[in-house]
Amino acid sequence: MAGRRAYTTHPLVLRRVTVRRVEEVTPRMRRVVLGGGDLAAFARDGIDHPGFAAPGFDDHIKLILAADGDVRAALPAQLPHGIEWTPAEHRLTRDYTPRRVDLDAGELHLDFVVHGDGPAESWSAAAREGDELWFVGPKSSLRLPEQLDWIQLVGDETALPAIGRFLDERPLDVPAHVLVTVSDDAARQELALREGDTVTWVLAEPGDAAALESAVRALPVPPGEGYVWAAAESRALLPVRRYLQRERKLPKDRVNITGYWHREEPAAPEAEATADAAPAPAGIPSPLPWLVARAALQLGVVDAVADAPGLSADALATRLGVPGPGIATLLPLLTAYDVVVDAEGSGLRLGAVGEELLDDHEREEYTGHEAELLLALAHVAPALRDGTSPWRLASGATLHDTVAHDAERYGELVEECEQLVFLLAGLTADPLWEGVKTCLLTGPGSASMAAALDDAGRRLRIAEEGVPGEVLRGHVPAPDRIDWTAGPADVAVAAKALAYRTDEEAVHLLTRLAEWTGTAVLVEASRPDGLSPHAAEAALHAFTATGSPLRDSAALAVLAERSGWRVERTVALGWGAEATVLRRA
């Protein structure tokens, strides 16, 4: 078996609750107590749904609101085993942590920070007994390591519901050391502390990164094995993440850091004064800032300035081993885009954009697989003319050929597929698994598929395709792995295996699968994720990678027929993903 995974998944169900009462916890926190039959097991439109479960202290549910007030039009479609976020122009969603779940009383408590005029806070301010609220989730619960000696809980006011719930329910019987930044002493709450616990309250403005980092650095580090959980404004957490991972060197399975909200910079006075003026025509943005940020990451500028703030331009060039004139050419642009700040007399320091680039997720946008696909778009015009993929023109090889010989790049695809595990309940509950004893997995989503089968209690012998071999090992929780050549399998699952293959490569894979099994399942994104702000770009990204747009059921049926298969049916998984069940013709 692989190591213990960090999350437990839950069925995604759309639920309706109503307001039972509203309480003022502090002048800075309002509690809305919700209840209703949907918190228990219920049926809607002929579909049976399990009762609400949110066992984790920092679980998140997604509240569904509407800018025009028509919430019903903003609701997603409920699938038998998941949610499909259909397009809705006025939909607003916000994630909130349940402060308390009392299923005996049929109640769910949500705490709202009283901080301004956000849609969720405005809803809570107007909430009255009987008002309805729709929500989805949670999709998963954090699993804390079992062998710990202490835990640190760090956050701002938005983290108080999760921190308070942890202290009330104690999922770990270890000392808890709490640090909370508040903008006003009135935000302090009574917390269920025990002997050995500590709590530190720090006065700081919301999103104050320097104050949060300084407070975390001042926390004593207890002896033994520990865990740090932190939640606050996303950018304020970046220096905290860097400190914990680079200086305290905490391993990834001992840290959980989540950006609960994102601060928007206030408009400049000039912008406010001209807000009523006719908007300027929208131009096509220059790629120059993106390319400059990419260069700064590739050369190591961002890390060098973060590790040694105050460097001169010459010292930076020496540290990086880059000729001085080259750095001198780059620095004015890095300063203009706020990647670095050239403070007179104090040397180079990271600007706000540079701090964001320290985050692994932001970094991948400029240096990872996503960035390479973006660069390949420079070849989109000739690719369209020639009927090939931009990736092939840019690199001289198909994306499949590239990742087959590059374990690190294939590993990026595996990481991108980790979210797939939350969508697979509909597939693992399908009757096709009855009597199945062996399953052949291929594609970067194999680890997620194996985890989903494990969560569903499907005890199967799992075979995995070994290209490139070592990437999936240790990730697939299979008690008994067999080789590709071990013999026929009852079912084969290609999990996102076609998403990086051309049509011809897809036909080759499907033809090969037909030699090993009579039943195959293709798990692919057939349409854009309805919640993604980049949904319009999804087809172009797919074309860049494979020379084909997102393949819907009809396109997959054509590939299947060419490979000796027929489509039996499709299983909607949600978020634009489908499982296509094939039988050998």
N, C-alpha and C positions, 0 to 999 in steps of 0.2 A: 504494500500500500504506500501511496505517496504521503508526504507529511500532512498534518492536520490543516485543512483549509481554513482561511480566516473568516469565512462568512457562511451562514446558513440561509438558503433561499426560501422564499415564501410565494404562494400563488398570488398573482396580481388580480385584484378584484376591485371593481368600482362600487363604492358604498355611499349610501345616503344616511346622514344623521341630522338631528335637529338640536338646537340650543336648549339646554335645560336651565342653566343659570350662568351668570357672569359675576366673577369675583375680582376684586382689586387686591392682588397679592402685595404689591408695593406701589408707590406713586409712579414707578417705572415699569410695572409688569401687570398685565391684565390676563386673568384666567377665564377661558370659556369652557364650560363643562357641556359635553355633547353626549347624546344617547340615541338609541334607536335599534330596531330589529335587525338592521344590517350588520351590527356588531356580532350577532350570533350567526350560526349557519342559516342560510336563506336561499330561496330560489327566485330568479327573475328571468322572464322570457324563456322559460323551460330549461334554464341552466341552474344546476345546484352549485352553490358556493360554500366554502368552509367558513367557519367563524373567524373573526378578526384575531390576528396574532401579531404582537409586537414585543417579543421577549427581550430585545436588546435595549440597553439604557440609552443608546444614541440612535435608535431606529428613526427613519424618516418616512413620513407620509406626504403625498403630494396633494395639496389643496387645489381645487379647480374653481377659478373665478372667471369673470367676464368683464371686459372693459365697458361693454354696452349694457351690462346688467342681465343679459340673456344667458344664464348659466347653462340651461338645458341644451342650447345650441353649441356650447363649448365642450360638452361631455365627450369623452372618447367612446369608441365602440367596445363593448364587452365581448370577448371571445370565450369559448368554453374553458380555455386555460390561458388567459392572458388579456392584454389590452392592445387595441389598435388606435393610435392617435391620428384620427382622421383630421383633415385640414379644418381649421376654425379660425377665422380672421381675428376675432376678439378674445380668444382664449388667453387667460393668464394663469400660470401655475406657480406655486410657491411651496417649498419644502419646509416642514415643521416637525419637531421632535415631540412625541407624546410625553407629557410630564407625568401622567399616571394613567394606567389602564386597569379598570375595575370591571372585569367581565361579569362578576356576580351581580353587580348593580347595573350592568349594561351601560357603563360610562367610559368616556374617553376625555381626558383633560389636556387642553392645549394652552400654553402660555405665550402671550404676545408682548414683545417689548414695545412700550409706548414711546416711539421715537420720531414719528413724522407722519407722512401721508402715503405710505406704501399701500398697495391694494389689500394685502392681508391685514395690516394694522387698521386700515380704514374699515374693513369688514368687521373686525373685532370690536371697534369703537361703536359701531351701529348695531351690533348683535343684540337681539332681544329673544326672549323665550319663544320657542316655536320656529325660529328662522332655520332654514335648511342649509346644509353644507355637504358638498360632494368631495370625496377624496379617493385616492388610489394608494395602495401600498400598506406596509413597507415591502420592498422587493427582497430585502435581505437583512440579516442581523449579524453584527460583529461577534466573532468568537474570540474571547480573550484567552491568552495562554494560561494553562492550568497551574504551572509551577512559577509563581511570582512571590516576591517578598514585599513589594510595595507598588503603588500606582500613583502617578501624578496626573491630575485633571486640570487642564489649563484652558481658559477661554475668556471671552468678554460676556456682556449681558445676554447675548443670544445663546450662549452655551449653558446658562443656568438651568434650563429645564433638564438637559441631559445630565449635568452634574448632580442636580438635586435628586433625580431618579436613581442614579448610581448609588448615592449615599443612603437613600431610602431602602433600596432593594438588595444592595450588596452582592452583586454577582461574583465578587471575589472577597474572601474574608482576609483582607490584608490592609495595612494602614494606607489611608488615602491622603495625599497632600494636594490641596486645592489652591489654585491661583486664579483670581477673577479680576479683570479690569472693569471698572464701572465709571461712568461719566459723572455720577452724583452719589453721595453717600446714601441717598434715599433708595438706591437700587439694591442695597445689601439685603440679603434674605437670611432667615434662620435656616441653617442646614443641619441635617441629622449626623453630627459628628460623633465619633467614638474615641475612646482612649487610644492614643497613638496617632490620630489624625491631626492635620494642621490645615489652617486656612489663611490665605493672604489676600487682602483686598487692596487694590491699587487704583487710585484715581487717575483716569486718563480719558482723553477724548476717544470716541468710537473710531476704530481703525488706526490708532496711533501705534505704528510699527515699532518705533524706537522704545516707547514705554513698555510695550509687551515683551520685546526682546530683553530689555534690561531686567525686567522682573523675573523672567524665566532664568536668565543667567544667575540671578541672585538666589534662586532656590537651592537649598542644600541637596546634594545627591546622596540618598541613603545607601547603605551597603546592600549587597545582594542583587538578585535579579529583579529588574523593574520594568515598568511599562509607562509610556507617556502618551496620553490622549489629549489632543488640543483642537479647539474649534473657535474660530473668530472670523474677522474680515479677511478675505483671501490673501490680499497682498501683505497685510500685517503679519501673516504667518510665515512668509517666505524666509525672513532672517531667522525665525525660530526653527524652521525645518533645517536650515543650513547648519545652525548651531548644534542641533541634536544629532544630525547625521555625520557632520564633518568633524566637530570638535569632541562631542561626547561619544561619537562613533556607535550610536545605538543601532543595532541591526533592524532591518525593515520590519520584521515581525515583532518588534518591541516599540513601534511608533505608529500612531494613527493620527493624522493631521487632516482636518477637513475645513475648507473655506465655507462658512455658513452664509456669508453675504459678500457683496462686492460694492465697494464705495464708488460712487460716481462723483467725479470732480465737478465743483460748482462752475457755472458758466462765468466767463470773464465779464466785467462791467460793460465793455463795448458790445459783447454779444447780447447781453440782456437789453441794452439800449436799442439794439436794432432787431429785436426779436420779432417785431411786427412788420419789418420790411420784407419786401419780396425776396424769397430764397434765391440764392445764387444757383445757377445751373449746376447739376451734379456732374463733376468731371470724372474721368477714368483715373484712378489712383496710380501713382508712379510705383514701380517695383523697387525703387532705389532704397527706401528705408528697410525693406525686407532683406534685400541683398547685403546691405551694410550690417544688419544684425546678424545675418548668417555668417559673414566674414568674421565678425567679432567673436562669435562662438567657436568657429573652426580654428581660429588662431589662438584661442585661449585668453583673449582680452578680458572677457567678463570674469572668468575665474581668477585671473591674476590680480585684477583690481579689487575683487572681493577679498582675496586672501591677504593682500598687502595694500590697503588704502593709503593714499598719499604718495604713490609712485610718481616720479616725473615721467614725461614722455620718453626721454632717453633711457631711464631705468626700466620702463615697461618694455621698450624695444629689446634691451639686453636680456631681460627675463624671458622673453618669448623667443629669442633668437631670430628676430625679424629685423632687417635693415631699418635704421632710423627714418629715412625718408618715406618708406612705405607706411609706417605707423603715423607719421606726421600727415600723410595724405588722408588717412582714415579718421583720425581723431576729431577734426572739425565736424564731420558728419555724425560721428557717434555722440558728440556733444549736442549737436542740433536736434538729434532725435532722443535726447535724454537717456541714452545708454550709459554714458559717463558724464560726470560733472567735473569741469576743470576749475576748481576753486583756487583763486589767486593766493599763492603763498602756502597752500596746504596740499597741493598735488591732486592727482586724479582719484575720484571716488565714483561709486556707482550711482546713477540716477534712478528714477522710478522704473523706467523701462528695463534697465540693467538688473535691478532687483528681481523683476518678474522673470527675466531670462535665467535666473538661477534655478527656477522651478523646473523639474524634469519634464513636465507636460508641456510647458511653454518652449522649452529647449527643443523638443522633438518637432515642433512646428517649423523649425529652421534647420535642423540638422538630421532628422530621422527620415524614415520611409515616406512620411507625408510630404516632407520637403522635397525629396527626390521626385515624387510624382508631380509636384507643382512645377519643378524645373522642366520636366518632360513636356509640359504644356506648350513650351516654345515651339514644339514640333507638331502642334495639333493640325495646322493647315495642310502640310504635306501628307500627314497621316490620313486625313480625311480624303485627300485626292488619291492616295495609293491604296486605301483599304487596309491599312495596318494600324498598329497601336503607336501612339506617341512615345511610349516607353521604349519600344523596339528601335525606333529611329534615333532616340537619344542615347541608348546604351549599346546598340548593336546586338541585343539579345532580348528574348521575351522576358517578362517578369518572372515567369515560372523557371526559366533557365537560370535567371539571376539568383533567386532565392534557393534553388536546389543546390547551389554551390557556395552559399553564404549563410552559415548557421545564424550569425548575428541578425541578419536581415529577416530571416525566417522567424527568429525569436520575436522580432517586432510585430510580425503578423499574428503570432500566437498571443501576444499581449493585447493586441487590438481586439481579439476574439474573446477575451475574458468575460466581457459583459454578456456574451451569448448564453451563459449558464442561466441567466435570469429569464430567458425566453423559452426554455426547452421543456417546460412542464407539460405542454400540450403534446409534444412528441413522445416523451417518456411514458405518458399515460395512454398512448394509442394502443388499440388491440393488436397491432402488428407484432408486439413483443411477446405475446402469449406463446409459450413453448420454445422461445428462442434461447439458445444456450451459448452461442458464440457470436461475436460482433466484430466486424472488421472496420477500423476507423482510419480515415485519411483526411488531410487538410489541417490548417492551423487551428481550427476550432475543436480538434479532437479532445484536447484536455477538458474543455468545457462540456463536451458531450459525455465524456466518461464520468465527470463529476455529477452531471445531471442524472445519469443512470444510477449512480451510487446513491444520490439523494432520494431517488424514487424507489430504492430497494431492489433494483434489477441486478441480480448477482450473475454476471456473465463473464465468460472468458473473453478477453478483449485482445484482438490483434491490431497492431498499429503499423502503418506504412513508415518505413525508416528513412525518409528523405526529407531533410538531412538528419541522419539518425539520432544524434544525441539530444536534439532540441526538446523532444517530447518526453524523454525518459526522466522519471522523477516527477512529472506533472500528471500523468495519467494514473488515477488511483485504481490500478488493476492488480488483483492479487495473483493473477496468472497470465503473464504476457506470452503470446505466441508469435512466431515470425510470420511474415507475409506469405512464406512458402509452406506454412504448416497445414494447409488443406482448406477445403471450402468452409465458408462461414454462413451462418443462418441469415444474417443481415449485414449489409455494409452501409456505413454512413459517411458521406463526404461532407464534412462540416466546413463550409467556406472554402472548399478545395477548388471550386470553379472561379472564385472571385479574382484569382491571379493567373488564370489560364486563358489563352486564346480559345476560340471555338474549336480549332483543330486539336489543341492540347486537351480540351475538355472531352472531345470525342474519344481521344486515345485513352484517357483515364476511365471513361465509362465503359469502353470496350474491354479494358483490362478487368474492371470490376465484374463484368458479365462472365468472366472465366472462373470467378471465385464464389459467386453467390447468385441466387435467383431473385433476391429482393434487395433493392438499394434505396437509400434516402438521400436526397440532396437538400442540405440546409443552406439557404442563400438569402440575401437581401433582394427582394424582387421590386421594391419601390422605396423611395426615400423615407427616413424616419420623420414622422409628422411633427415632432417637437424640435427637430434640429433647425437652427437658424440658417444652415447651409444646405437645406433640402434641394434647392434648385441646382446645386452644383454636383449632386450625387451621380447623375448620369454621365457627366463629363469626366468625373474622377474614374468611374468604371471604364469608360472608353479609353482614358489615358493608360490604364493598367493593362487592358486586354484587347482593345480594338473593338469592343462591343459595349453598348450601354448596359444598364442594369437589366439582367435577364429575368423577364417575367415568366409565368407558367407556360405561355405559348412558346417562348424562345427555348425554354428548357425541354419542352416536348419535342421540338425539332432536333435538338442535340441527342435526346434519348433515342429517337427513332433511328437516327444515323448510327447508333451504337448497339442496336439490337435490343432496345428496351421499349416498353410502353408505359405511359403515365397512368397510374391507377387512380390517384387522387392527390390533393394538396391539403396540408394541415396549416392553417394560419397560426403563426406564433406571436404576432404583435410586433410593433415598432418597425413595420415594413418587411419583416422576415417571414419566410414560409419554408415548410418542409414538403418536398415533392417526393411522393412514394412511387417507386418504379418497380415493375415486374419484368422479368426477362421474357421477351416476346417468343 
